[in-house]
Amino acid sequence: MSELDDKKVAAIKEITQELYPDMVVFAQKLVQTPSISGTEKALADLDLAEMQKLGYDEVFRDAHGNVVGLVKGTEPGPTIMYNSHMDHVSPGDAANWQGYDPYGGQIDVCKVDTQDKQPDEAECIHGRGASDVKCGEAVQIYTGGLLVKLREKGFPLKGTFMFTGVVQEEPAEMVGMLHLVDKTLPRKGLSYDAMVTSEATSLKLYCGHRGRVEMLITVYGRTSHGSAPWLGINAIYKAIPLITRIKDELYPSLPTDPELGQASLSLNIIECSPGALSIVPDRCMLSLDRRTLPGETAATAIAQIQEIIDDLAGKDPEFKADVVVKGALETSYTGLTYETSKDMSPWKISKEHGFVKAAAAALESVGQTVKYGYWDFGTDASKTCGIDRKPTLGYSPMQEQYAHTPYDKCRTDFMKTALEGNAAIYLNATAQGPEAFEKVEW
């Protein structure tokens, strides 16, 4: 299924060798630039400037602060979006970084988790966001630069390469991606046929993840003085049988998917109100993290909790509670504010889908061993595949186990491999017929 001949593969490898040093330096700059969610402007500026330097045909920033770069082919064809998020989580206590500056972008040879029979030491870039997702972001941006150089050498290119860097992925409401896809692209007369995300995959092809719904249960009581608790209804005590049934009955009954694993539910925050030592609380708030599988929705997850609430209320006239999907108000660095719900869709794509088969064949053509995987965490692919049902996969040099940790790093040799792989995926996928871009079903 590979359309990449020896001449094109040789050109990919030659240009990769040429671009590799500058790509690593650019990745260091990204790591050295703080970009916690809502503060991504400096990083966006770097991305735009680098794409211009690499010869992209068009680059722009949208109203929400996302950045877009286009490399246009010499022939008509599909548009493949290569997507990275520009924000990162807090580095936490710098003392946990074992001598590395979280924003240092330092390069050294260090111990790494091995893959197959590879050496247990490799050159790495260190710092917050190196594995989530700044090194993958650098690789994707340089993939566009590689395609520009291929075009300059006279190789035909089909379709359009689109790099998108989105804001505010880490809060897990997808506001940057939603604005980009639903508003920016239509306004620009643009669309996309498939997406490759740079979220960490260790050079494997990742084909899905569970969804995520954040739920808030409020259990109601009645205040009284702490010295006379019998005069009130303690909301914390009323919450105990609900918590027990969620843990002992609901969680074990959740479904399992052969690829994505078990749906899950975790009670992560308990709060009460008024929250004073001498007052019996009249509210107990439970925040739950519910991971969903294809076929499940926020509505079905809410209904499961509501069923338990209704049953408890039928048995105890003093029991009163409700459950909702949590909401959030997110403001981007441009000042644009979104009110959104904390609901991310599950998704998966078959290894037999035309887009995945084209990607696998492409990696094989440049000498890479093809392996597959699925994320434990969520990504903005919940929009592209979970909602839009566009063919989507993950391919990245970064390793999932380092994300959000004080050991955050990325192997530079994996970055070089990923640059070749990204270019090969684009070239081979755009050479395929419509079957490579069919709507994803599960």
Secondary structure, DSSP 8 states (H G I E B T S, - for coil): -----HHHHHHHHHHHHHHHHHHHHHHHHHHTS--BTT--HHHHHHHHHHHHHTT-SEEEE-TTS-EEEEEE-SEEEEEEEEEEE--B-----GGGGTT--TTT--EEEEE----TT--SEEEEEESTTIIIIIHHHHHHHHHHHHHHHHHHTT---EEEEEEEEES--TTSS-HHHHHIIIIIHHHTT---SEEEE-S--TTSEE-EE-EEEEEEEEEE-B--BTT-GGGSB-HHHHHHHHHHHIIIIIHHH--EETTTEE-EEEEEEEEEES--TTB--SEEEEEEEEEE-TT--HHHHHHHHHHHHHHHHHH-TT-EEEEEE-EEEEE-TTS-EEEEE-EE--EE--TTSHHHHHHHHHHHHTT----EE--SS--THIIIIIIT---EEE--SS-GGGTTSTT-EEEHHHHHHHHHHHHHHHHHHHTS-GGGG-----
